[in-house]
Amino acid sequence: MLNNEAYAPPLHSLPRSPSSVCYTPTNASKPLRATTTSSSSSVTMKNINSNNSNDDFEASAASFAPATLFVIYARNRIGLLGAYFSTVYVDVATLTIFSSSIKRREEEAEGITLIMGWPIIFLFPPPDSLFITAMAVISFTGCAHAGLSEVRGIHLQYSKFWKSGSQKSNQIYISARRGMQLAYTPPFLAGLTSLVFFPHCDDIRYLLLSSALIIHFLKRLLEVQFVHKYSGGVALDSGITITVSYLMSTVAAIYAQHLTITQGLREPPIDLKYPGILLFLLGISGNFYHHYLLSQLRSSSSLFRSHSQTNDDKEYKIPRGGLFELVICPHYLFEIIEFVGFSFISQTLYTFAFVVGTTFYLIGRSYATRKWYLSRFKHFPQKVKALIPYLY
Ligand SMILES: NC(=O)c1ccc[n+]([C@@H]2O[C@H](COP(=O)([O-])OP(=O)(O)OC[C@H]3O[C@@H](n4cnc5c(N)ncnc54)[C@H](OP(=O)(O)O)[C@@H]3O)[C@@H](O)[C@H]2O)c1
């Protein structure tokens, strides 16, 4: 019987991502991310097999990334920071997709990533994957675009904005609780199944990331059921957009982590996973606390609200307590902190792209929310900002 390990090529002969060219030499002594009990050679063999089998799938998934970007660029200006990050991703994605050979790809990309993306790539090294590169581009630009739309008054139609600006007479609405269950259940199940299908139980980052995602979406589902007191609904197309976005980003984050193991990527030079755990815990606790404060603004029990809700239970009031004294969306602020925690735990380019994109979205949504309060409450305190105390 053939012993795979005997035929495995050395790790340095493997195709590497453009960016890993930049950071690998400086970290030659760093341990591999794959802290599996198997030898590095068997990891290598697995990598080659999985690369071959994933190539067609990844190429087709990646091919629509530049098209997505082009459409978004054509329709909006996304600001200096957005342009910077997008340019990095466009560079990497375009080189990845259109270069005819991996060798040429690496040589060309090395110069560009060194100049433009080095600080990010250094801390959040990406695996060699067209699919993940494309997903990073799509997640970032999709979220940033949604945030910009919120600022421009085109809202995702849930919560306060569930009936805003809908021009479609045939718009379908579902109850907010149903909509949110729809949004959170698939990514929660994706997190659970990740532990079944990719059981890297001895890889600490993989375990932490999967567990954090499971806890995040389980908390959301429990809050939908037992904490939030909704007054309205969700437009079906917004609900589907949110569901697909959460599901794809959860799957991509887990898959990116899986690839760091199967491709034998080295550990980043600065280990952020323990600060990441702290940020995750701080973020999820602060987010829950402010959800609880919001729920106290309405009187009926969250469990039986659909049957017993009075008009008063549907009213909006100015939230008080906690960071609500300084910003109108402290739960978004803590969500961002929690997401930074995810990206520190994982340290892949995908989670970094996703957290930056999400931050853009929540900046936009909090701007729209503050504007909504200002228009609705004459005595809304001016000192209460949107998202960041005293600043924004
Ligand atoms: N990761 C992402 O991309 C992303 C995007 C969006 C949201 N989120 C997160 O999802 C969570 C919920 O977000 P959301 O936008 O739905 O929050 P939200 O609009 O503040 O609503 C949360 C709950 O509080 C109620 N509520 C809000 N303001 C109220 C007021 N003034 N008076 C009485 N009740 C009030 C809402 O009722 P109504 O339904 O009746 O308005 C809803 O039940 C947050 O933690 C947020 O960070 C994440």
The ligand as an SDF file (V2000), in Angstrom:
LIG
                    3D

 48 52  0  0  0  0  0  0  0  0999 V2000
  -23.2820   42.3340   11.2820 N   0  0  0  0  0  0  0  0  0  0  0  0
  -24.0710   43.1110   10.6010 C   0  0  0  0  0  0  0  0  0  0  0  0
  -23.8550   43.3920    9.4290 O   0  0  0  0  0  0  0  0  0  0  0  0
  -25.2910   43.6660   11.2790 C   0  0  0  0  0  0  0  0  0  0  0  0
  -26.1820   44.4530   10.5640 C   0  0  0  0  0  0  0  0  0  0  0  0
  -27.2910   44.9480   11.2260 C   0  0  0  0  0  0  0  0  0  0  0  0
  -27.5170   44.6460   12.5350 C   0  0  0  0  0  0  0  0  0  0  0  0
  -26.6430   43.8710   13.2100 N   0  0  0  0  0  0  0  0  0  0  0  0
  -26.8450   43.5670   14.6170 C   0  0  0  0  0  0  0  0  0  0  0  0
  -28.1360   43.0170   14.8210 O   0  0  0  0  0  0  0  0  0  0  0  0
  -28.6370   43.4710   16.0660 C   0  0  0  0  0  0  0  0  0  0  0  0
  -30.0160   44.0860   15.8450 C   0  0  0  0  0  0  0  0  0  0  0  0
  -29.8620   45.1520   14.9320 O   0  0  0  0  0  0  0  0  0  0  0  0
  -31.0770   46.0700   14.4990 P   0  0  0  0  0  0  0  0  0  0  0  0
  -30.5760   46.9740   13.4250 O   0  0  0  0  0  0  0  0  0  0  0  0
  -32.3030   45.2340   14.2280 O   0  0  0  0  0  0  0  0  0  0  0  0
  -31.2950   46.8840   15.8520 O   0  0  0  0  0  0  0  0  0  0  0  0
  -32.4420   47.8910   16.2430 P   0  0  0  0  0  0  0  0  0  0  0  0
  -33.0470   48.4980   15.0290 O   0  0  0  0  0  0  0  0  0  0  0  0
  -31.9240   48.8040   17.2620 O   0  0  0  0  0  0  0  0  0  0  0  0
  -33.5750   46.9410   16.8840 O   0  0  0  0  0  0  0  0  0  0  0  0
  -33.3000   46.0550   17.9410 C   0  0  0  0  0  0  0  0  0  0  0  0
  -34.5970   45.8230   18.7500 C   0  0  0  0  0  0  0  0  0  0  0  0
  -34.8580   46.9500   19.5530 O   0  0  0  0  0  0  0  0  0  0  0  0
  -36.1100   47.5320   19.2260 C   0  0  0  0  0  0  0  0  0  0  0  0
  -35.9410   48.9820   19.2610 N   0  0  0  0  0  0  0  0  0  0  0  0
  -34.9780   49.6950   18.6080 C   0  0  0  0  0  0  0  0  0  0  0  0
  -35.0990   51.0060   18.9240 N   0  0  0  0  0  0  0  0  0  0  0  0
  -36.1300   51.1090   19.7610 C   0  0  0  0  0  0  0  0  0  0  0  0
  -36.7510   52.2180   20.4240 C   0  0  0  0  0  0  0  0  0  0  0  0
  -36.3110   53.4560   20.2490 N   0  0  0  0  0  0  0  0  0  0  0  0
  -37.8280   51.9940   21.2050 N   0  0  0  0  0  0  0  0  0  0  0  0
  -38.2650   50.7370   21.3870 C   0  0  0  0  0  0  0  0  0  0  0  0
  -37.7390   49.6390   20.7970 N   0  0  0  0  0  0  0  0  0  0  0  0
  -36.6800   49.8340   20.0010 C   0  0  0  0  0  0  0  0  0  0  0  0
  -36.4170   47.0470   17.8290 C   0  0  0  0  0  0  0  0  0  0  0  0
  -37.8030   47.0600   17.5900 O   0  0  0  0  0  0  0  0  0  0  0  0
  -38.3960   47.2380   16.0900 P   0  0  0  0  0  0  0  0  0  0  0  0
  -38.0930   45.9710   15.3590 O   0  0  0  0  0  0  0  0  0  0  0  0
  -39.8320   47.4650   16.3150 O   0  0  0  0  0  0  0  0  0  0  0  0
  -37.7050   48.4060   15.4470 O   0  0  0  0  0  0  0  0  0  0  0  0
  -35.8440   45.6440   17.8740 C   0  0  0  0  0  0  0  0  0  0  0  0
  -36.7210   44.7840   18.5280 O   0  0  0  0  0  0  0  0  0  0  0  0
  -27.6260   44.4770   16.6060 C   0  0  0  0  0  0  0  0  0  0  0  0
  -26.8450   43.8840   17.5900 O   0  0  0  0  0  0  0  0  0  0  0  0
  -26.7570   44.8150   15.4530 C   0  0  0  0  0  0  0  0  0  0  0  0
  -25.4380   45.0900   15.8530 O   0  0  0  0  0  0  0  0  0  0  0  0
  -25.5560   43.3710   12.5980 C   0  0  0  0  0  0  0  0  0  0  0  0
  1  2  1  0
  2  3  2  0
  2  4  1  0
  4  5  1  0
  4 48  2  0
  5  6  2  0
  6  7  1  0
  7  8  2  0
  8  9  1  0
  8 48  1  0
  9 10  1  0
  9 46  1  0
 10 11  1  0
 11 12  1  0
 11 44  1  0
 12 13  1  0
 13 14  1  0
 14 15  2  0
 14 16  1  0
 14 17  1  0
 17 18  1  0
 18 19  2  0
 18 20  1  0
 18 21  1  0
 21 22  1  0
 22 23  1  0
 23 24  1  0
 23 42  1  0
 24 25  1  0
 25 26  1  0
 25 36  1  0
 26 27  1  0
 26 35  1  0
 27 28  2  0
 28 29  1  0
 29 30  1  0
 29 35  2  0
 30 31  1  0
 30 32  2  0
 32 33  1  0
 33 34  2  0
 34 35  1  0
 36 37  1  0
 36 42  1  0
 37 38  1  0
 38 39  2  0
 38 40  1  0
 38 41  1  0
 42 43  1  0
 44 45  1  0
 44 46  1  0
 46 47  1  0
M  CHG  2   8   1  16  -1
M  END
$$$$
